Amino acid sequence: MNDIQAFFNEIEMHLMEDKRPSRFLDLAADRPEMRAFPFIYIKRLEGVEQSPVHHPEGNVWNHTLIVVDQAAERKDRSETPRVFMWAALLHDIGKAVTTRLRKGKITAYDHDKAGERLAFEFLKACGQEEDFIKGVAALVRWHMQALFVINGLPFAEVDEMKRHVSVREVALLALCDRLGRAVDSDTAKEEEDIRRFIEKCE
């Protein structure tokens, strides 16, 4: 086992076993492994700002830590908990290469699509098996569909999504994503929105 795989396994242990994986991840962010390939893909999220309107918790890393904790609370509802937890950690990895300031607003258009590629590269570099990589990358790719479908946006691609990933897995990740803010979220409202997403897709 090489150093990359060893650190990957350490992260995975905390993702799968901790009630709050964010505690380990927050400390691990300062380890030298995180400054080297491929973990730099995660580390650089610390420097990616987000819209304060939609993300009062701050940068993408702060958001990711909250989402991972939300996912840890719900992983038993997942069809594939290991895939689900890694998708929670990597879901916004694409924001590092897509975030821009446009007309005074911070945007990250197509970060889901960029994230699919980066998640694939990251997991491949960590020596993971192909089916696992495809599963995580697919959830990263389609995690924004709940927002698109609920709001009737033209970016919704339900039929294409269903060819690649489980609607209910996307829904579960999307719920964690929507609850991934520093301020108290309306959990009941978010769960109702996700139920509507599932109904529209199925």
Protein Blocks (a to p, Z undefined) as FASTA:
>chain_A
ZZklmmmmmmmmmmmmpmblmlmmmmmmmpmklmpcfklmmmmmmmpccdfklmmnbpfk
lmmmmmmmmmmmmmmmpmblmlmmmmmmmmmmmmmmmgcceehiacdehklmmmmmmmmm
mmmmnopafklmmmmmmmmmmmmmmmmmmnopakbcfklmmmmocfklmmmmmmmmmmmc
fbdcdfklmmmmmmmmmmmmZZ
